[in-house]
Amino acid sequence: MTRNVECRGCRGSSLVRIFSLGVQPPANAFLRQADVGKPELAFPLDLYFCRDCALVQLRDIVSPELLFKNYVYVSSTSPAFAAHFQSFADGVIRRLALGPSSLVVDIGSNDGILLKPFLERSMRVLGVDPAEKIAAEASAAGIETVPRFFTPEVARDIAARHGRAAPITATNVFAHVNDLDELVAGVKILLADDGVFIIEAAYLVDFLEKNLFDTVYHEHLSYFSVSSLQALLERLGMEIFDVEKTDSHGGSLRVFAARREAARGAGEAVRGFIADERARGLDTREVYENFTQRVEQNKKELTALLKKIKTEGRTIAGYGAPAKGNTLLNYCGIGIETLDYIVDDSEWKQGLYTPGAHIPVVSAAHLSEKKPDYILILAWNFADSIMQKLEWFSRAGGAFIIPVPAPRVILTRK
């Protein structure tokens, strides 16, 4: 672990701690059964605010090799994500008038979920992702993936072998990178002169308003507003010319940027977002102090609810073992004494144990074999589809608990 002494957005030094989730293991560091009980690596999980550019961020940086080389999260296990990225690709193809000769490069491409729709339209695609096993499987499935972190050196190598990219995408990865100067330098090497860099990242406004504290983990180093992204990209010679909102991950930004010399100009949407952020006070400390109070209240209410259910002799299972779920479990002190097991649809996680809390992760078959009274939906961003999928559970009298933005019990029995 290293600690930043300056803001990664503006390089200023006015960083103020606003919230602490304690010392936690990396949220995707799932354990094999043989490793349960052995010492786990754990690191501070503290959130800071930059007084100069209003970027919310982590200062304590866990080695990316530790976090990402043996990554267990794959996007394609979620039908909702597959539909999201299909829509994303369709929109980019129309907007940029891409054709069969166009090269699309995705940074942090995971299993190729975003590149697949471009490939199906006969475009040239290339992924870059340091998770070696996932990258190998994506390449074997026909989506060539470079198993490395994206750097200027990697960008030069790709440009020499494939030419320059019409769009470069970075979805749910830009917030994972500590050295954004280096990443953007690589983008500028690989991006065509008239190309577009598209960033999709969780939106700070949604993070604060919806109380999404569980999306804080060591992989998520930055929590962006349009204002803080604009300050960063302008400093690095790029310009945001359009912004869209999406529903992904509880509320995300999709930002379109180009080289400053392309002279596209900031559109009305960009100006509107920035004015709204200023009106909300995102550059004031008070907003973050209020957020901290709400998070602490959420913890009290959720732990009280779960304790009451267990006191009544009822059983609880979890559904979904996302990184955000592990942040929530460890911050709230929820372990095997509360959750019997956690269901996850990814075979990459089944048979493992959650970091810190050591709760076993199993397949959905366990729900019918050992039916709980309640299901705590840790993957709350997919709550609707999960409850629809488990309609049989609610018909049989089971109830769901959604933990954020405030804990609530949902009875969907018809």
Secondary structure, 3 states (H helix, E strand, C coil): CEECCCCCCCCCCCEEEEEEEEEECCCCCCECHHHCCCCCCCEEEEEEEECCCCCEEECEECCHHHHHCCCCCCHHHCHHHHHHHHHHHHHHHHHHCCCCCCEEEEECCCCCCCHHHHHHCCCEEEEECCCHHHHHHHHHCCCCEECCCCCHHHHHHHHHHHCCEEEEEEECCHHHCCCHHHHHHHHHHHEEEEEEEEEEEEEHHHHHHCCCHHHCCCCCCEEECHHHHHHHHHHCCEEEEEEEEECHHHCEEEEEEEEHHHCCCCCHHHHHHHHHHHHHCCCCHHHHHHHHHHHHHHHHHHHHHHHHHHHCCCCEEEECCCHHHHHHHHHHCCCCCCCCCEECCCCCCCCCECCCCCCEEECCHHHHHCCCCEEEECCHHHHHHHHHHCHHHHHCCCEEEECCCCCEEECCCC
